[in-house]
Amino acid sequence: MRIIQRAGVSAKDRDLALKWVKRCLREITRKDYELPVDYGEARNDLLVTVKRAGHRSSACAKGITIDISAYTKGSSALLEYPAFAHDPVIGSRNAITPELVLAGTIAHEISHFVQYRYGPNTRWLKKRYRKPHGEGFRDIYRILRSKVVNPYLQDV
Ligand SMILES: [Zn+2]
């Protein structure tokens, strides 16, 4: 994993983001999900940029860019893409801790990385990985939300 830490990001906050990145990668590279890489390879493939600029987070086949501004401002709302904002598993969540807002954002961006990087070579993603927030993305994100993030969310 290559890590780029932009100005204004503390080592502590960077490490917190990396903790969730690793949890997501470790889950999605379990054999059951049939990705063409194991955890070590996926780690090597991933470039993580952590910034604090008040921008959106983003991802591509090379890696993810996480903007931690929502976390450092103490945000309690994980706002999801409108098409699935009301989904009970992958939808928006309110009244959660800032760390879990960050965790949800990271799970979302890791899902994009996985779809673009491994979608073409993964049997169950091959035909549906292309749309940014399409079926393939949602299937990956559903795994990461339900296994990595949602267990920490309290029902409110
Ligand atoms: Zn997205």
Boltz pocket constraint, residues with backbone or C-beta under 6 A from the ligand:
constraints:
  - pocket:
      binder: B
      contacts: [[A, 81], [A, 108], [A, 112], [A, 132], [A, 133]]
      max_distance: 6.0
